[in-house]
Amino acid sequence: MVDQLFQLWKGREMEVKKLSISWQLLIVLVLILQILSALAFDPYRILGVTRRASQADIKKAYKKLVRKWHPDKNKHPQAEDRFIEISKAYEILSHEGRRSEYDIYGHGGENQDYPRHHENRFRQYPGNFYFEESFMHFPFGSEHQEPIDERHLLHFSYYVNKVVPDSFKKPYLIKITSDWCFTCVHIEPVWKEVVEELEVLGVGIGVVHAGYERRLARHLGAHSTPSIIGIINGKISFFHNAVVPENLRQFIESLLPGNLVEKVTNKNYIQFLSGWQQKNKPHVLLFDKIPVIPLPFKLTAFAHKDCFLFGYVYVGTRGAEEMTRQFNVNVHVPTILIFKEYINKPADVIQAPYMKKEVIDDFITQNKYLLATRLTNQKLFQELCPVKRSHRQRKYCVVLLTPEAAKSTQPFEAFLSFAQANSQDTLRFMHAYSDRQPEFANAFLPDSETFRGKSVVSILERRNMGGRVVYKTLEDPWTGSENDKFTLLNYLEQLRKDSTLLSSEAVLPDLIDELAPMFLVRWLFSASAYIADWLEDLYYNNWREMIPLLSLAFSAIFVLFGTFIIQAFCDSNYDRESKHPDKRKAQEKAGKTVSSFTKESTSRVPKKGFVEVTELTDVTYTSNLVRLRPGHMNVVLILSNSTKTSLLQKFALEVYTFTGSSCLHFSFLSLDKHREWLEYLLEFAQDAAPIPNQYDKHFLDRDYTGYVLALNGHKKYFCLFKPQKTVEEEEALGACDLDSSLPLGESRGKPGSLGLKGKLSKLSLWMERLLEGSLQRFYIPSWPELD
């Protein structure tokens, strides 16, 4: 019995081992199949890029491979299969959502517009645990989001490339949600109701999951969930009221500009409809029995604001019967009328109890341009007169070139009636002011004086985007007569049969934008929009975004205020020290002042064993004079190339005892290079450089070598030392108030009359008086440039 049980146990053990081996083999086979499938299609390997490659690198590699493996160029048997693989790989890697899904799950979701974050039945949680989806049935979990949210999920690249550009045509309402958000569950029914209502009207809807799209949530400025924001013209606005349908509708309506639709009555409808001449746009009028402008009409007006002007007529107002009777409007049904050049009769009419958005958009798009639109910019010209792509897409453009003053005259009215009578898909009628677009008009006008100042009609066809056109200008000026109409009609009939009638060629310049606002106006609009956004952020206390800006502002204010206080104290101390005492006090304390400065000068010990003298040039001019610190002076020796060595040696001996002062700087100026600068400066000194007259033959030969200037760059004054032949005490001290009766030319002397070194023999005494402050100062308005 025991043996039988032992054999039975052995048999079961062998079966378990076989079963475990078979399961192991199955798992290995599955892993091998997964590896082979991954190796079979790897978009990174196919395009030859790494997993960290940027979009630019991926695009570059794709273009290179496409050119190589295109079936039309490469006759290799596998070229077509290779080309399909390259296209498939680029489709996955060029889309950020598909690329991230491939990196995570190993497939790119080829049949999806957005990445499915919740497609797998199993989800990985922290700690490498996997739970089946049926385990949890919480209504607020992301795995059970409403289908309406799944349909409107946004990611960052889609938002930047699609939502922001579309926001200039329609407003967007976006909800930011996240997992485990109880408030999101409460507002879900209201959100669903509003979305179903507004989406039909043309409002863009979006949902952002803050957990999966953190970059987009940070970009939108949503720091909590749930958040509801509106986007229009690329501008983000937050919803701050209670989440009820009425508030959300009012929020969308508040995003729209206030001047989209003008209220029209029997008093201003003629003025409104006549605005086509100035605005160059058709006008749209809505007749309805609702006192308030309907939101669908506002949304339509915003979508087509660049091409139309919109007005609203409330049929219940007094005097509306006149307009309804004139235009034959049924007051019980909403009616839309489009007016072009003729304001007494609408160009097109549509009326229905309930008009869908698609029907209204198609109706308005069909009447996008006037009968004879005025060419005001290059973009409008390219839309009206597109480039020929094929024979079926051929468009002939009939252009009337007329002076601006002749617009309301017979030629223009006749051209307008001709355009209305001969409206076809292959013909586009337009006009341009020859005086506002002279270069454009001269390309069609012959050089003959016959056409100068008159209206001319040309028929043209654009051949490429570079401006090349073929055209035919009527031989005679356009007067609007029946003969002119017959001639133009005959040309158009011939064009249907023979396109070679357009025998002339030209390259047209770009049109001038006539309606572009001035730079100041654009700047004011931008500044006002920026201030409004800043005030709105400040009003709603969006402190997380304001903290960096406020920190920067307070830091700048602190630095500027501290610099101003320090500079103010320095200037006040310096001014207090440099103030001149009264004459009476100066006489009483003259002896004490001289003795104190003499002791200071004699006790001054030079810090170096040499005198540092730099040349004053245009390079060192700013640092050594113009921007010299307060209280510092630059002592400049005037010399020439021939006297440079001997004068510098004597100058160094005379000023050596003063080098211990940190407020004195020593330089020399070349008279051969900068004579004009010196003579300009000496004009501010009393009789130092008298104005020459026609009898002064030696003006250009005056010898200024040996002159010394003490320049105060901060206070803009200088003191002058000049060598003299006399040995009088006042002159020997080099005072600035010397006898003005001695001409400056006499101090030059003949060569050898005064030794070069002897010119600076009294410079040390002059330096003592400079430090005492007893020399006369000559002030100048500003330092001249040193050329």
Buried (B, 14 or more C-beta within 10 A) or exposed (E): EEEEEEEEEEEEEEEEEEEEEEEEEEEEEEEEEEEEEEEEBBBBEBBBBEEEBEEEBBBBBBEEBBEBBBEEEBEEEEBEEBBEBBBBBBBBBBBBBBBBBBEEEEEBBEEEEBBEBBEEEEBEEEEEEEEEBEEEEEEBBBBEBBEBBEEBBBBBBBBEEEBBEBBEBBBBBBBBBBBEBEEBBEBBEBBBEBBEBBBEBBBBBBBBBBBBBEEBBEBBBBEEBBBBBBBBEEBBBBBEEEBEBEBBBBBBBEBBEEEBBBEBBBEEBEEBBEBBEEEBBBBBBBBBEEEEBBBBBBBBBBBBBEBBBBBBBBBEBEEBEEBBEEBEBEBEBBBBBBBBBBBEEBBBBBBEEEBEBEEBBEBBEEBBBBBBBBBBBBEBBBEBBBBBEEEEEEBBBBBBBBBEEBBEBEBBEBBBBBBBEBEEEEBBBBBBBBEBBEEBBBBBBEEEEEBEEBBBBBBBBBBEEEBEBBBBBBEBBBEBEEEBBEBBEEBBEEBEEEBEBBEBEBEBBEBBEBEEEEEEEEEEEEEEEEEEEEEEBEEEEBEEEBEEEEEEEEEEEEEEEEEEEEEEEEEEEBEEEEEEEEEEEEEEEEEEBBEEBEEEBEEBEBEEEEBEBEBBBEEBBEEBBBEBEBBBBBBBBBBBEEBBEBBBBBBBBBBBBBBBBEEBBBBBBBBEBBBEBBBBBBEBBEBBBBEBEEEEEEBEEBBBBBBBBBBBBBBBBBBBBBBBEEEEEEBBBBBBEBEEEBEBBEBBEEEEEBEBBEBBBBBBBBBBBBBBBBBEBBEBEEBEEBE
